[in-house]
Amino acid sequence: MDFPVCPACHQSVIDDDAVDCPFCGASMKGKPTAKPAAKAAAIAPKPETTASKPVVTKPVQGKSTPGKPTLPGDDFPFEAELTTGKSAIQAMPNPTKQRTLKVVCPMCDTPGYLPPTAAGQEIRCANAKCVMPVFTAPSEKKKEPEPAPPPLPRANRMPLIAAATVLVMAVVGGGLYFYSTLPGNAVKGPKTMSDEDKALLAEMSGKGVKPANAGKTGGKAADQTNGEKNPNVVPQTSEPTAEVRIQDALKLMQNFSLEKSKQRSKPYCRQLSAEASAIAGDVKSANEHLGQLLKVGNQVSYYQITPLLELFWRESAAGDKKAAASRLDAAMKEVSKIPKFGRTRLDIAGRLATALVASGRVPDAKALLKEIHSSDEEGQLAAKLQIATDGHVAPLQESYSLLPGQFPQAVATTVSLMTRGQMEAAANWAAAQDDDEAKTECLAAWAEAVSRQNAKQGATDVDGAIAAALKSLSPALAARVWARAGCGRIAAQDHAGAAAAVKLVQESMAAVPVPQPVAMPNLKATLRFKLPSAVPMVQAAIAMGELAHLQSLSPESKADAEKSLELAFAFADGMAPFTAIARKTYDEAERRGPVGLRSFLKTELKIKSDDEARTVASNYKTILHDIVEASNERFELQTKLLQGLLRSGLDLNHKIWIMVNARATSDDLNRRDDYFATSIPGELIERMKGTVEEKAIRGAWSLHAKGDAPPRPVSAELNDKLQANPGTAVKYLSSAMPKSAAKDELMLLTVSRLAEKDQLPVAFKFIADLDDIVNREECYRLAAAIGALRGQVAPVVSQIAAVVEHTEKVSLCRGLVAGLIDH
């Protein structure tokens, strides 16, 4: 294709409709002469040696239509209606003597070159494939120099120069000091923000808000009377309201979502922005962000689910059931697109199930969690995060029960319903569980919350609704629920009600006989040995562990707590033999080998044929294997019970050490479990520093275990490094733990605890050093929420300004909005 050629300067002109040459200004219809070019050259200003950064004029916001929201910016490149640009001047990819003005396309970042006369006019991108090629070139604004004042006499100049020098040094030094105090000063990279964003941040921090009496007459003299403060003058304040800060944060989130550079995921920014707008009550903005999310992230359209759920709760609270149902239906349509792996699917499933139950769609919620659930570390962490952030802001808990539950998503759904005031729906959800263990876990969470909320000082009874809900459960499972109800009473300072709950637990457990410990059978008995059913023993052991936890909450019942812990171990001992003897017997059979084992059994059992010996040997190995497996399960249950009680921070350390030491050092293999191979000795040392027990633990370790001392818990070492030198904490964590859900949980727990202790600068330093940006975003969101909840807004605002990645800025804003709303 041939382009029109200017008759004056002979440049190719891409625009077929051009009247004048965009390069020299000559008429495209005239005959070729040198005069027009000379004239154009005469009027062209001398090009500047340094061009200012192009100023991009964003498209004007159009009228929004229902279902198709519009926002200015770069989020809808494929649906922009270009009503202008037919006469735009074409930018060329290479500079010439005539094309000296460089511009950069705001859409595709392609540089182009124009005549200086094109400044301030509409131009067309030099990239022919640009999806939004028309924009406005920057105007060259020249500021007229002010007339210089007459020079001062030399005698008067020197003091002024010296004063100016001191002032400049003070300003620079003060600025550097202020920057060094910013929580995120370790983040490297350019920190470019628009003037609008800077103003919003200043307003959020209180530095950009005028005092209440600013502009009024009187000044300092009017505020004082005879050198004293005037009591009739209202003190000035520059603290912005929570509402102002929320609106500023929402505006920042919109601006950050439009950025293309330093942007890990624009759809993620839109997701968080829509969530924040929804919980803040700005439904219109939430809808607009959802519309933009689909335009920039159609491949991750399931990002809509959590914002849609926040809108569901907003519209349900407003009584608009039809609109709320529509939001929920829209969210359910995206379920099939949720990734099949990863924690995201678990987080979404628990929150979605909560909304389904609140809408009366219990069967749908059960079907969803039957398909998407996990009881491993990933599932436990997803449940903990949901409990801490769904419907409110709360510090992340290390555990929500004594032992990790088998149905964490179902329990998180129960807690989320209660957080949102859906107490009856939570009870119905718990009662609807098909599995007795799932029903018990959900009822325990529900009973604890009901007891805490309904407790009355001095009450001696418990809520009758709990008793009605427990009729279908076994005595041991019912006892677990009553123990958790007692914990709720203790939390409400209802000690009489807690004592009543203890009695109900004991009455329930009276119907469960305590078994005898399972001993390792001899050779002949092994071939006829059958392991007892583990389920009743596990249920009873957990119930007594929960009772020990409840009793340890009160100093008056500490001795009773120790007895309950002993009973918990006694029930577990009825499951299988101790690990030392089970493992020894199995290893002896393995060492003999197949031929040796058959020969040994033929001799000991007087077996005559090789075929019979082969059959007996096979059965013997199978039974031994089952015994070892059951023994390991028993030991794991008892270890987790002890770890749960240690995690609670209650005063059972002395009793736990006595029990652990007795079993780990026993001369009788029928009573020995290797607790020195667990984390318990190291955890006990941390909790008993400077005591006689610490010395005893170290002494026992040196006699019965390898190494100088038990391994120190990673969390304790990490905490010490954070307080001494935060810069070394992340490096230590990276070397101490592989990437896993357990590592993610420790990161989030660390951040949550620091924020809860008002140590946000330390938390932000820790987060900024994390290598994984997804970890940083999640930690920033949690820390900002807890910080804002505790009134620590200034450090959050400083960190928003300090971080580089816009997804991190949006994450901080999202947490800030949630914390301010809950504050």
C-alpha positions in Angstrom: 0.0 0.0 0.0 1.4 3.4 -1.0 0.9 6.3 1.4 0.3 9.9 0.3 3.5 12.0 0.0 3.8 15.6 1.1 4.6 17.8 -2.0 6.8 20.0 0.2 8.9 17.8 2.5 8.4 14.5 0.7 7.5 12.6 3.9 5.0 9.7 3.7 1.7 10.6 5.5 -0.3 7.6 6.8 -3.6 9.5 7.2 -5.4 9.4 3.9 -7.6 12.3 4.9 -4.8 14.7 6.0 -5.3 18.2 4.7 -2.0 19.6 5.9 1.3 17.8 6.3 1.8 16.8 9.9 5.6 17.2 9.5 6.0 20.6 7.8 2.5 22.1 7.8 2.3 22.5 4.0 -0.9 21.8 2.1 -1.2 18.2 0.9 -3.1 19.4 -2.2 -0.6 22.1 -3.3 2.2 21.9 -5.8 5.7 21.0 -4.6 7.6 24.2 -3.7 10.2 25.0 -1.2 8.5 28.0 0.2 5.9 26.3 2.4 8.6 24.1 4.0 10.7 27.2 4.7 7.8 28.9 6.2 7.1 25.9 8.4 10.7 25.8 9.5 10.6 29.5 10.4 7.6 29.2 12.7 8.7 25.9 14.3 10.1 26.5 17.8 13.6 25.3 18.7 13.3 21.8 20.1 14.1 21.5 23.8 17.1 19.5 24.8 15.2 17.5 27.4 11.6 16.7 27.0 9.3 16.4 29.9 7.6 13.1 30.6 4.4 12.8 28.4 1.2 13.5 30.2 -1.5 11.0 29.3 -5.1 12.2 29.0 -7.3 9.3 30.0 -10.6 8.8 28.1 -13.6 10.6 29.5 -15.9 8.4 31.5 -18.9 7.4 29.5 -22.4 6.9 30.6 -22.7 3.5 32.4 -25.4 1.1 31.4 -26.9 -1.6 33.6 -24.7 -4.6 33.6 -21.9 -2.8 31.7 -20.1 -0.5 34.1 -17.4 1.8 32.7 -14.3 3.3 34.3 -11.7 5.6 32.8 -8.3 4.1 32.2 -6.8 1.0 30.6 -9.1 -1.7 31.7 -11.3 -2.0 28.6 -9.0 -1.9 25.6 -11.2 -4.0 23.4 -14.4 -2.1 24.0 -13.3 1.5 23.8 -15.4 3.7 21.6 -13.1 6.0 19.8 -15.2 9.0 18.9 -12.1 11.1 18.1 -8.8 10.5 16.3 -9.7 10.7 12.7 -7.5 13.8 12.3 -4.8 12.7 14.8 -1.2 13.3 13.8 0.7 10.1 13.1 3.7 9.4 15.3 6.7 7.8 13.6 8.9 5.2 15.0 12.2 7.0 14.3 13.3 10.6 14.9 14.3 13.0 12.2 15.3 16.7 12.0 11.7 17.6 11.8 10.4 14.9 14.3 12.2 15.8 17.6 9.3 15.6 20.1 9.3 12.1 21.7 6.1 10.7 23.1 5.3 7.3 24.6 1.9 5.6 24.0 0.1 5.1 27.4 -1.5 1.9 26.1 1.4 -0.2 24.6 4.4 1.9 25.8 5.6 2.3 22.2 7.8 5.4 21.7 7.0 7.7 18.8 8.4 11.0 17.3 6.5 14.1 16.2 7.2 17.6 15.1 7.3 20.0 18.1 4.2 21.7 16.7 2.2 18.6 17.6 2.5 19.3 21.3 -0.9 19.3 23.0 -2.7 17.8 20.0 -4.3 14.4 19.4 -1.8 11.9 18.0 -1.8 8.3 16.8 0.5 5.7 18.2 3.5 4.6 16.1 2.5 1.0 16.7 0.0 0.0 14.0 -1.3 -2.9 16.2 -2.0 -0.8 19.3 -5.6 -1.4 20.4 -6.1 2.1 21.6 -3.8 4.3 19.5 -5.2 7.8 19.9 -4.0 9.9 22.8 -3.0 13.5 23.5 0.6 14.6 23.3 2.0 16.6 26.2 1.8 20.4 26.0 5.1 22.3 26.3 4.4 24.8 29.0 7.1 27.4 29.5 7.1 29.4 32.6 8.1 33.0 32.2 11.1 33.8 34.3 10.5 36.2 37.1 12.6 39.4 37.1 15.7 38.9 39.2 15.8 41.0 42.4 18.6 43.6 42.7 21.7 42.0 44.1 22.4 42.4 47.8 25.5 44.2 48.9 28.4 41.7 49.4 28.3 42.3 53.2 24.7 41.3 53.4 25.1 38.2 51.2 27.4 36.0 53.3 25.1 35.5 56.3 22.2 34.8 54.0 24.3 32.1 52.1 25.4 30.5 55.3 21.8 30.4 56.6 20.5 28.9 53.3 23.2 26.2 53.4 22.3 25.2 57.0 18.6 25.2 56.0 19.2 22.9 53.0 21.3 20.5 55.0 18.7 20.3 57.7 15.9 19.7 55.2 17.8 17.0 53.4 18.9 15.3 56.7 15.4 15.5 58.1 14.0 14.0 54.9 16.5 11.1 55.0 15.7 10.5 58.6 12.0 10.4 58.0 12.5 8.0 55.1 14.6 5.7 57.2 11.8 5.5 59.8 9.3 4.3 57.2 8.2 0.7 57.9 8.9 -0.3 54.3 12.1 1.5 53.7 13.8 -1.8 52.9 11.7 -2.1 49.7 13.9 -1.2 46.8 12.7 0.4 43.5 11.1 3.5 42.3 8.1 4.8 44.2 6.2 6.7 41.6 2.7 7.9 42.6 0.5 10.6 41.1 -0.2 13.8 43.0 -3.7 12.6 43.6 -2.5 9.4 45.3 0.0 11.3 47.4 -2.8 13.7 48.5 -5.0 10.8 49.4 -2.3 9.2 51.5 -1.6 12.5 53.2 -5.2 12.9 54.0 -5.5 9.3 55.4 -2.5 9.9 57.6 -3.9 13.2 58.9 -1.2 15.3 57.3 -3.4 16.5 54.5 -6.5 17.5 56.6 -7.0 21.1 57.6 -7.6 21.7 61.4 -11.2 22.2 62.4 -10.7 25.9 63.1 -8.3 26.6 60.2 -8.8 29.9 58.5 -10.6 31.5 61.5 -9.3 34.7 62.9 -7.6 34.9 66.2 -4.5 32.9 65.7 -2.1 32.1 68.5 -2.8 35.4 70.4 -6.5 34.6 70.4 -5.9 31.1 71.9 -4.1 32.5 74.9 -5.0 34.8 77.8 -2.1 36.4 79.7 0.2 33.7 78.5 -2.2 30.8 79.5 -4.3 28.6 77.2 -7.8 29.9 76.7 -10.2 27.2 78.0 -12.9 28.4 75.6 -10.9 27.6 72.5 -11.5 24.1 71.0 -8.2 22.4 70.4 -7.3 21.9 66.7 -7.4 18.4 65.3 -6.2 16.9 62.0 -7.4 13.3 62.6 -9.5 12.2 59.6 -12.6 10.1 60.3 -12.8 6.4 59.6 -15.2 7.2 56.8 -12.8 9.6 55.1 -10.0 7.1 55.3 -12.2 4.4 53.9 -13.2 6.5 50.9 -9.6 7.5 50.3 -8.5 3.9 50.4 -11.2 2.9 47.9 -10.1 5.7 45.6 -6.5 4.6 45.9 -7.5 1.0 45.1 -9.2 2.2 42.0 -6.1 4.2 40.9 -3.7 1.3 41.7 -5.9 -1.1 39.7 -5.4 1.0 36.6 -1.6 0.8 36.7 0.1 -1.5 34.3 3.7 -1.5 35.6 4.6 -3.2 38.9 1.4 -5.1 38.6 1.4 -8.8 39.3 -2.3 -9.3 38.6 -4.8 -6.6 37.5 -7.7 -9.1 38.0 -6.5 -9.7 41.6 -6.5 -5.9 42.2 -10.1 -5.7 40.9 -11.1 -8.6 43.1 -9.9 -6.9 46.2 -11.2 -3.5 45.2 -14.7 -5.0 44.6 -14.6 -6.7 48.0 -13.5 -3.5 49.7 -16.2 -1.5 48.0 -18.9 -4.1 48.9 -18.0 -4.3 52.6 -17.9 -0.4 52.7 -21.4 -0.3 51.2 -20.4 1.2 47.8 -22.3 -1.3 45.7 -22.0 0.8 42.5 -18.2 0.8 42.7 -18.2 -2.9 43.5 -20.2 -3.6 40.4 -17.9 -1.5 38.3 -14.8 -3.3 39.6 -16.5 -6.7 38.8 -17.2 -5.5 35.3 -13.5 -4.5 34.8 -12.4 -7.8 36.4 -14.1 -9.7 33.6 -12.4 -7.5 31.0 -8.9 -7.9 32.2 -9.2 -11.4 33.7 -11.8 -13.4 31.9 -9.6 -16.4 32.3 -9.9 -16.2 36.1 -13.5 -15.2 36.3 -13.9 -17.2 39.5 -12.2 -14.2 41.2 -15.7 -12.8 41.2 -16.9 -15.2 43.8 -15.7 -13.5 47.0 -16.8 -10.0 45.9 -20.2 -11.5 44.9 -20.5 -13.0 48.4 -19.7 -9.7 50.1 -22.5 -8.2 48.0 -24.7 -11.1 49.0 -24.2 -10.3 52.6 -24.7 -6.6 52.0 -28.0 -7.1 50.2 -29.2 -9.7 52.6 -28.7 -7.3 55.5 -30.7 -4.7 53.6 -33.6 -7.1 53.2 -33.3 -7.4 49.4 -33.6 -11.2 49.2 -34.0 -11.3 45.5 -30.8 -9.3 44.8 -28.9 -11.4 47.3 -30.1 -14.6 45.7 -29.0 -13.3 42.3 -25.5 -12.6 43.7 -25.3 -16.1 45.1 -26.5 -17.8 41.9 -23.8 -15.8 40.0 -21.1 -17.0 42.4 -22.3 -20.6 42.1 -21.9 -20.5 38.3 -18.2 -19.9 38.8 -17.6 -22.9 41.0 -16.6 -25.2 38.2 -13.8 -22.8 37.2 -12.1 -22.9 40.7 -8.7 -24.5 40.5 -8.6 -28.1 41.5 -5.6 -27.7 43.8 -4.3 -25.1 46.2 -5.6 -23.3 49.3 -7.7 -20.8 47.2 -10.4 -23.5 46.4 -10.7 -24.3 50.1 -11.0 -20.7 51.2 -13.7 -20.0 48.5 -15.6 -23.2 49.4 -15.9 -22.4 53.1 -17.1 -18.9 52.4 -19.5 -20.0 49.7 -21.0 -22.7 51.9 -21.6 -20.1 54.6 -23.7 -18.0 52.2 -25.6 -21.1 51.0 -26.5 -22.2 54.5 -27.7 -18.6 55.3 -29.9 -18.8 52.3 -31.5 -22.1 53.4 -29.6 -24.1 50.8 -28.0 -26.6 53.2 -28.0 -29.5 50.7 -26.1 -27.4 48.2 -23.6 -26.4 50.9 -23.1 -30.1 52.0 -22.5 -31.1 48.4 -20.0 -28.3 47.8 -17.9 -29.3 50.9 -18.1 -32.9 50.1 -16.4 -32.1 46.8 -14.0 -29.4 48.1 -12.5 -30.1 51.5 -9.2 -31.0 53.1 -8.1 -32.0 56.7 -4.4 -31.6 56.0 -2.3 -28.5 56.9 -3.6 -26.6 53.8 -7.2 -27.2 54.9 -6.6 -26.3 58.5 -4.9 -23.0 57.4 -7.8 -22.1 55.1 -10.3 -22.7 57.9 -8.2 -20.5 60.3 -8.1 -17.7 57.8 -11.8 -17.9 57.2 -12.5 -17.8 60.9 -10.2 -14.7 61.3 -11.4 -12.7 58.4 -14.9 -13.7 57.2 -17.4 -11.1 58.4 -15.0 -9.4 60.8 -11.3 -8.9 61.6 -9.6 -11.0 64.3 -6.0 -12.1 65.0 -5.2 -15.4 63.4 -5.5 -18.3 65.9 -2.9 -21.0 66.1 -5.8 -23.4 66.6 -9.6 -23.3 66.9 -9.8 -26.6 68.9 -7.6 -28.8 71.0 -6.8 -31.1 68.1 -6.9 -30.4 64.3 -10.4 -31.2 63.1 -11.2 -33.7 60.4 -13.7 -31.3 58.8 -12.1 -27.9 59.0 -14.2 -26.3 56.2 -17.5 -27.4 57.9 -16.3 -25.9 61.2 -15.2 -22.7 59.5 -18.7 -22.4 58.0 -20.3 -22.8 61.4 -18.1 -20.1 62.9 -18.6 -17.7 60.0 -22.4 -18.1 60.3 -22.2 -17.1 64.0 -19.9 -14.2 63.3 -22.5 -12.9 60.9 -25.2 -13.3 63.5 -26.7 -16.5 62.0 -26.9 -18.5 65.2 -29.9 -20.6 64.3 -28.5 -21.3 60.8 -25.3 -22.4 62.4 -27.1 -24.8 64.7 -29.1 -26.2 61.8 -25.9 -26.6 59.7 -24.2 -28.5 62.6 -27.2 -30.8 63.1 -27.4 -31.5 59.3 -24.0 -33.1 59.2 -24.1 -36.8 58.1 -20.9 -37.8 59.9 -21.0 -37.9 63.7 -17.4 -36.6 63.9 -18.3 -33.6 61.6 -21.5 -33.0 63.6 -19.5 -33.0 66.9 -16.9 -30.6 65.6 -19.5 -28.2 64.3 -21.7 -28.4 67.4 -18.6 -27.9 69.7 -17.8 -24.6 67.8 -21.5 -23.6 68.0 -21.9 -24.5 71.7 -18.8 -22.5 72.7 -20.1 -19.4 71.0 -23.7 -19.8 72.3 -22.4 -20.3 75.8 -20.1 -17.3 75.6 -22.8 -15.0 74.2 -25.7 -16.1 76.5 -23.7 -16.6 79.7 -24.9 -14.8 82.8 -22.8 -14.2 85.9 -23.6 -16.7 88.6 -25.7 -18.9 86.3 -25.5 -22.6 87.2 -27.4 -24.0 84.2 -26.5 -24.4 80.6 -28.4 -23.6 77.4 -31.1 -26.3 76.9 -30.7 -26.0 73.2 -27.2 -27.6 73.5 -28.7 -30.6 75.3 -31.3 -31.0 72.6 -28.7 -31.0 69.9 -26.7 -33.7 71.5 -29.3 -36.4 71.8 -28.1 -38.3 68.7 -24.4 -38.4 69.8 -22.5 -40.9 71.8 -21.6 -40.0 75.5 -18.0 -39.3 74.6 -18.9 -37.0 71.6 -21.5 -35.2 73.8 -18.8 -34.8 76.5 -16.6 -33.0 73.9 -19.3 -30.5 73.1 -20.1 -29.8 76.8 -16.4 -29.2 77.4 -16.2 -26.6 74.7 -19.4 -25.0 76.0 -17.7 -24.7 79.4 -14.8 -22.9 77.6 -17.4 -20.4 76.3 -18.6 -19.9 79.9 -15.1 -19.3 81.2 -14.6 -16.7 78.4 -17.7 -14.8 79.6 -16.4 -15.0 83.2 -19.3 -17.3 84.1 -17.4 -19.7 86.4 -20.6 -21.2 87.9 -21.7 -22.1 84.4 -18.3 -23.5 83.6 -18.5 -25.7 86.7 -21.9 -27.0 85.6 -20.4 -27.9 82.2 -17.5 -29.8 83.9 -20.1 -31.8 85.8 -22.0 -32.6 82.6 -18.8 -33.8 80.9 -18.1 -36.1 83.9 -21.6 -37.5 83.9 -21.3 -38.3 80.2 -17.9 -39.9 80.5 -19.2 -42.1 83.5 -20.9 -44.2 80.9 -17.7 -44.9 79.1 -15.6 -47.6 80.8 -11.8 -47.0 81.0 -10.0 -49.9 79.2 -7.0 -51.8 80.2 -3.7 -51.0 78.4 -3.2 -53.2 75.4 -0.2 -55.4 75.9 1.9 -56.9 73.1 0.7 -60.5 72.6 3.2 -63.5 72.6 3.9 -65.4 69.5 0.9 -67.8 69.7 -1.5 -65.2 70.8 -0.4 -62.9 68.0 -1.9 -65.2 65.4 -5.3 -64.9 67.1 -4.9 -61.2 68.1 -7.5 -58.7 67.1 -7.1 -55.0 67.7 -9.9 -53.3 69.6 -12.1 -50.8 67.8 -10.2 -47.5 67.9 -13.1 -45.2 67.4 -14.6 -45.3 70.9 -11.2 -44.9 72.5 -10.2 -42.0 70.3 -13.5 -40.2 71.1 -13.1 -40.8 74.8 -9.4 -39.7 74.8 -10.2 -36.4 73.0 -13.2 -35.8 75.4 -11.0 -36.2 78.4 -8.3 -34.0 76.8 -10.9 -31.3 76.2 -12.0 -31.6 79.9 -8.4 -31.2 81.0 -8.2 -28.1 78.9 -11.4 -26.7 80.4 -10.3 -27.5 84.0 -6.8 -25.9 83.4 -8.4 -22.6 82.6 -9.2 -22.2 86.3 -6.4 -22.3 88.9 -8.8 -23.9 91.4 -9.2 -27.0 89.2 -5.5 -27.5 88.1 -5.2 -30.8 90.1 -8.4 -32.1 88.4 -7.0 -31.2 85.0 -4.0 -33.4 85.6 -6.2 -36.3 86.5 -8.3 -35.8 83.4 -5.1 -35.8 81.3 -4.1 -39.1 82.8 -7.5 -40.5 81.9 -7.2 -39.2 78.4 -3.9 -41.2 78.1 -5.6 -44.3 79.7 -8.3 -44.3 77.1 -5.7 -44.0 74.3 -3.7 -46.8 75.8 -6.7 -49.1 75.1 -6.1 -48.7 71.4 -2.8 -50.6 70.8 0.5 -51.6 72.5 3.3 -49.2 73.1 5.5 -48.3 70.1 8.8 -49.7 71.4 7.6 -53.3 71.9 5.5 -53.3 68.7 8.4 -52.0 66.6 10.9 -54.4 68.2 8.7 -57.4 67.5 8.1 -56.4 63.9 11.8 -55.6 63.2 12.8 -59.1 64.6 10.5 -60.7 62.1 11.9 -58.6 59.3 15.5 -59.5 60.2 14.8 -63.2 59.9 13.7 -62.9 56.3 11.0 -65.0 54.7 12.9 -68.3 54.9 14.2 -67.7 58.4 10.8 -66.6 59.7 9.1 -69.8 58.2 11.7 -72.0 59.9 11.3 -70.1 63.2 7.6 -70.5 63.2 7.7 -74.2 62.2 9.9 -74.8 65.3 8.1 -72.6 67.8 4.6 -73.6 66.7 5.4 -77.2 65.7 4.2 -76.7 62.1 4.8 -79.8 59.9 4.4 -78.6 56.3 6.1 -75.8 54.4 2.8 -74.7 52.9 1.3 -74.2 56.4 4.4 -72.4 57.6 4.2 -70.1 54.6 0.6 -69.2 55.3 1.2 -68.7 59.1 4.2 -66.5 58.3 2.2 -64.3 56.0 -0.6 -63.9 58.6 1.9 -63.2 61.3 3.6 -60.4 59.3 0.2 -58.9 58.5 -0.9 -58.9 62.1 2.4 -57.4 63.3 2.1 -54.7 60.6 -1.4 -53.8 61.8 -0.2 -53.7 65.4 2.6 -51.3 64.5 0.2 -49.0 62.6 -2.3 -48.9 65.4 0.5 -48.3 67.9 1.7 -45.3 65.8 -1.8 -43.9 65.6 -2.2 -44.1 69.4 1.2 -42.4 70.0 0.3 -39.7 67.5 -3.0 -39.0 69.2 -1.4 -38.7 72.6 1.4 -36.5 71.2 -1.2 -34.1 69.6 -3.1 -33.9 72.8 0.0 -32.8 74.6 1.0 -30.4 71.9 -2.5 -28.9 72.0 -2.4 -28.4 75.7 1.1 -26.8 75.4 -0.1 -24.5 72.7 -2.9 -23.3 75.0 -0.2 -21.8 77.3 -1.9 -23.3 80.3 -0.1 -24.4 83.5 0.1 -28.1 82.8 3.8 -28.1 81.8 5.0 -29.9 84.9 2.5 -32.7 84.5 3.2 -33.1 80.8 7.0 -33.4 81.5 6.4 -36.1 84.2 4.3 -38.1 81.8 6.6 -37.7 78.8 9.8 -38.5 80.8 8.3 -41.6 82.4 7.3 -43.0 79.0 10.4 -42.0 77.1 12.9 -43.5 79.6 11.0 -46.6 80.8 13.1 -49.8 81.1 10.0 -51.8 80.2 9.5 -51.8 76.4 5.8 -52.5 77.0 5.6 -49.0 78.6 7.9 -47.0 76.3 7.2 -44.4 73.7 10.0 -42.3 72.2 8.8 -38.7 73.1 12.4 -37.5 72.6 11.7 -38.0 68.9 8.9 -35.4 69.0 8.9 -31.6 69.4 7.6 -31.8 72.9 11.0 -31.6 74.8 12.0 -28.5 72.9 8.6 -26.9 73.5 8.7 -27.7 77.2 12.2 -26.1 77.5 10.9 -22.9 75.9 8.0 -22.7 78.4 10.0 -23.7 81.5 13.2 -21.6 81.0 15.1 -20.9 84.2 13.3 -23.6 86.2 14.4 -26.9 87.7 12.4 -28.7 85.1 14.4 -27.2 82.3 17.6 -28.6 83.8 15.9 -32.0 84.2 14.8 -32.0 80.6 18.3 -31.2 79.3 19.8 -33.9 81.6 17.4 -36.5 80.4 18.0 -35.6 76.8 21.7 -36.0 77.2 21.3 -39.5 78.6 18.6 -40.9 76.3 18.7 -38.9 73.0 21.2 -37.7 70.4 22.6 -34.2 70.4 23.4 -31.6 73.0 19.9 -30.3 73.4 16.4 -30.8 71.9 15.8 -28.9 68.7 14.3 -25.5 69.4 10.9 -24.7 67.9 11.2 -22.7 64.7 8.6 -20.3 65.9 10.6 -19.4 69.0 13.8 -18.9 67.1 12.0 -16.8 64.5 10.5 -14.6 67.2 13.9 -13.9 68.7 15.4 -13.0 65.4 12.5 -10.7 64.6 13.1 -8.8 67.8 16.9 -8.7 67.5 17.4 -8.2 63.8 14.3 -8.5 61.5 16.5 -8.7 58.4 17.7 -12.2 59.4 14.3 -13.6 60.2 13.2 -14.5 56.7 16.5 -16.0 55.8 16.3 -18.2 58.9 12.7 -19.3 58.0 13.7 -20.1 54.4 16.5 -22.4 55.6 14.5 -23.9 58.5 11.3 -24.9 56.7 10.5 -26.0 53.1 7.8 -24.3 51.3 4.5 -25.7 52.6 1.2 -24.8 54.1 2.9 -25.1 57.5 5.4 -22.5 56.5 2.7 -20.2 55.2 0.8 -20.6 58.5 3.9 -19.7 60.5 4.4 -16.6 58.4 0.8 -15.5 58.9 0.8 -16.3 62.6 4.0 -14.3 63.0 2.6 -11.3 61.2 -0.7 -11.5 63.1 1.0 -11.6 66.5 3.3 -8.6 65.7 0.3 -6.6 64.5 -1.6 -7.6 67.6 1.2 -6.2 69.7 1.3 -3.0 67.7 4.7 -3.9 66.2 3.6 -3.1 62.6 7.0 -1.7 61.5 8.6 -5.0 62.5 5.8 -6.9 60.7 6.2 -4.9 57.5 10.0 -5.3 57.5 9.5 -9.1 57.8 6.9 -9.1 55.0 8.9 -6.9 52.7 11.8 -9.5 52.9 9.6 -12.4 51.8 10.6 -13.8 48.4 7.1 -14.8 47.3 4.9 -11.9 46.3 1.7 -13.9 46.9 2.9 -14.4 50.5 3.6 -10.7 50.8 0.2 -9.7 49.5 -1.6 -12.1 51.9 0.5 -11.0 54.9 0.1 -7.3 54.1 -3.7 -7.7 54.0 -3.8 -9.5 57.4 -1.4 -7.1 59.1 -3.1 -4.0 57.8 -6.5 -5.3 58.9 -5.4 -6.0 62.4 -3.4 -2.8 62.6 -6.4 -0.7 61.5 -8.6 -2.6 64.0 -6.2 -1.5 66.7 -6.1 2.1 65.5 -2.6 1.8 64.0 -3.4 3.5 60.7 -0.3 5.6 60.2 2.1 2.7 59.8 -0.2 1.1 57.2 -0.5 4.4 55.2 3.3 4.7 55.3 3.7 1.2 54.0 1.2 1.8 51.2 3.5 4.6 50.0 6.6 2.6 50.5 5.9 -0.6 48.6 6.4 -0.8 44.9 4.1 -3.5 43.6 0.6 -2.2 43.0 -0.9 -5.5 44.0 0.8 -5.1 47.4 -0.6 -1.5 47.7 -4.1 -2.8 47.0 -3.7 -5.7 49.5 -2.7 -3.1 52.2 -5.7 -1.0 51.3 -8.0 -4.0 51.4 -6.9 -4.9 54.9 -7.1 -1.2 56.0 -10.7 -0.9 54.9 -11.7 -4.1 56.7 -10.0 -3.0 59.9 -11.5 0.5 59.8 -15.0 -0.9 59.3 -14.6 -3.2 62.3 -12.7 -0.7 64.5 
